[in-house]
């Protein structure tokens, strides 16, 4: 069962729990390399594939599946990659080409994505291939999603602002703090304008991607601000402890970072999680206002 404590939520990979260590601040050059926790296969050298998508659920609709490669403990994001999946003892499907995204991410830390149809819940096995070498990864597909999905209503929950902090201090751990905390998320959704919301904690991120993806959003925000309202929501109530911001609980988020676009009628249009590049954010925003 997934724990509600975000400090213990990390990405699950083949044969054991492989955690991406916490990052600090927004200076990605100071972030650490991925490290392994206990579990079969943990600490092995060579090529490894780690999935970074969470909240995968059983549906006939394609879902974004994001994964990364490491080689001897170092991130690697170059070359063509494919992914084939199967459930239990079934046969692998076709090796499908994955798309490499690097824009706005720290050098060498690009991600591969593919749209998968995962019709049944349970444990699935993936076969990720990079430059002709294949490695396994395992992932869980839930019966129902934990968080909001495209086509569903965005939760009507407030977010911390300078005037109403909801007990959150600081309301932004980015240095310097970002300007996306002026208005509450629920109030903006109720206005009847498109909304884009980033859930991320640059100072306490468990995935090394929260700071970079928030910076990506800030970099493109100006191009869409006449048509879209933007919000950033932190994960924790403080820089210490594990109490979550109430907005996080209301949205059912079980990992970080997350990016959602919400249409003018309050319907979730798209969601990105785990890690995502600037081109993915821009694409979601373009479709939001199309």
N, C-alpha and C positions, 0 to 999 in steps of 0.2 A: 504494500500500500504506500502511496506517495506521502511523504511527510509534509506538513504545512510549513516547516522551517526552511526558508530559502537557502540559508547557509549550508544546508546539507543536500540541496538539490543540485545535482550535476548531471551531465549527460551520461547515459548508459550505453556501453559499447560491448563488443563481442566478449563473452566469457567472463565478464566481471565489470565492476564499476570503474570507469576511467574518468577521473574528474579533471576538468580544466581549472587550474588554480586561480585564485581571486586576483583581480586586477585592482589597481589603485589609481585614482585620478583619471585624467584624460590624456596623459602623456604615454602613448602606446609603446614608445621606445623603452620604457622602464618596466613593462609588463614581463612576467615570467613565462617560461616555456611550459607546455603541458606536462603534468606529472600524473602518475598513476597511483590509485589506492590499491588495497588488497583485492585479489581476485585472480582467477585463472587468466593467464596471458598478460597480467599487469607487469610492467617493467621490461617487457621483451623489446629487443631491438628489431630493426627492420621496419618494413612498411606496416602501418596500421590505419584503419579507417574508423572514424568516430562519427556517429550521427549527432547532429546538433538540433534537430527538430524535436519538439516535445508535443504532447497532447495530440498524438495521432489517434484517429478513431475510425471505426468501421463505417464505410459509406461507399456508394457507387460514384461519388464525385471525386475527381482528381484532387490530391492534396500536395502541397509543396513539401518536399523532403530534402533537407539540407544535410550535407555531411562534409567532413574534412579529412585530410590525410596527414599523417606524421611519418617521418622517416628518421629512424634512430633518435626519436624524441624531439625532432625539429619539425615545425610546420612545413608542409610542402604544398604548393598550389601552382603547378605548371604541368602542362600536358593534357591530353585527352583522357577522359574518364568515362566509364560506363557503370551501370548498376543493374543487377538482376536480383529479383526477390522471390521468396517462396515461403509458404507456411508449413510448419511441421515437416512431414516426410514427403511433401509434394515435390514436383519437379520445378526447377527454376524456370522463370519466364525468360523472355528475351533480354539480352544485354542492351539496355537502353542508354543512349548517350546523355550525359549530364552536362549542364551548362556551368562554366566557371565564371564566378563573379569576383572581381577584385577592386572595383572602383570605391574609393573612400576607406578601404580597409588597410591596416598596417601592412607594410611590405612582407610578402611571403605568407600572408594569412588569409588568402582568398578562400572561398567556399564553393562547393559544387552543389547544384540543385537539380531536381528532377520532379516532375509531376507524376505521382503514383496513385493508382486506384487500389485501395486496401479494403476489400469487401467484408472481411470477417475479423473479429477481434481475436486476440491471442498473441503469442510470440511468433515473430517473423524473423527469417534469416535473409541477410543481404549478401551478395557477392559483388564487392566493389573492385573494379579493375582500373589501374593506372599504369600507363606505359607498358601494357602487356602483362603486368603482375597483378594477381587477384588475391584479395584478403576478405575475410568474413567480418560481418557485423550483425548484431542482433538487436531487435527493437520490439517494443510492445505496442500493440494496437488496442485501444480501449473500446468498450461497447458504445460509450457515449463520450463526447468531448467534455473536458473540464471547463474550458473557457468559451467565450462567445465565438460563433462561427459565421461565415458569410451567409447572409440571408436572415439571420436572427436579429433580434432587437439588442441594441447596445444597452448595457445596464445603466439605470438612472442613479448613479452614485456620484457624490461630490468628490472633488480632488482638492488637496491643500493649496491655499493661496496665501499671500502675505497678510490678508485681512482675516482669513479663517484658516488657520494652519492645521486644524483637526488633530492637534497634538503632535504634529510632525516638526522636527527640528534637527537639521535644516530641511527646508522644503526642496532644496536642490543641492546635491553633493558635487556637482561639476564645479571646477575652478577655472575661470570665474563662473558664478551661477548663471544659468541660462534664463532668458526672458519669457519662458513659456509657462509661467505660473501666475499670470495676472488674473485669469478668469477660471472659475471652476468648470470641470469637465461636464458635469450634468447641465449646468446653465448654458454652456455653449451648444450642446446637443439639442437642447430645447429651443434654441433660437431659430432652427430651421435652415442652418447653413451647414455645408460639409465640414467635418471635423477630422483631424488626424491626431492621434495620441500615441506617444512613446512612453512605455513603461520600462525604466532602466535606472540603475544605480551606479553611476560612474565610480564612486569611491569604494563600493563594496561588491562589485560584480563578481560572480563566480565563473564567468565564461570568457573573460578577456575582451568582450565585444561591446559592453554597454557604453563606455566612453566614446569609442569610434562611431557607433551608430547614431548616438545623440548628436555628435559633431556633424555627421552627414546630414541629419535633418535640419540643423541650423544653417548649413551651407546652402540648402535648396529652398528653405522656407520663404525667402523673399520673392521667389518666382511665383508663388502660389497664394501669398497672404491676402490678396484682394478677393480671393474666392474661397479660401479654406481657413478655418481657425485651427490653431496648433496648441497642443498641451503636452507637457512633460510631467510624468508622475514618478516619484521615487518609490522604492520598494519597501524600505524600512522606516520606522518612525524616528530613528536616531542613528547615529554613527556607531552605536554599541547596542548589543542586545538583538533579539530576533523578532520583536513585535512588528507586524506588517502594517503598512498604511492601509486604512480601511478600504480605500479604492481597490487595492489589489485583491482583497478578499472578495469584494463584491463582483469583480470581474472573473474570479475563479482561476487566476493565473498561477501556474505551478513551476515557473522557471523565468529566466530573464536573459536577454531583453525581449520585449514584444512591441510590435507596431501595428496599429489598427487604423483603417480608414472607415469613416462612418458617413453615410449619405445624408442628405438634407432631411430625410424623413426619419432619421434615427436608426436606420438599418446598417448593421456591419456589412461592409462591402468586401474588404480584404483583410488578411492578417499575415504578418511575417513574424517569425520567431527564431530564437537561438543565435543567429548571425545573419546579416543581410548587407548587401552592398548598396551604394548610392543609386545605381541604375535600377535596383528593385524598388527602392523608396520612390524614386521619380516616376517609375512606371505605375505604381499604385496610385500616386497622386494624379497622374495624367488621366487614368481611368476613372478616378473619383469625380473629376470635373468635366469629363467628356459628355 
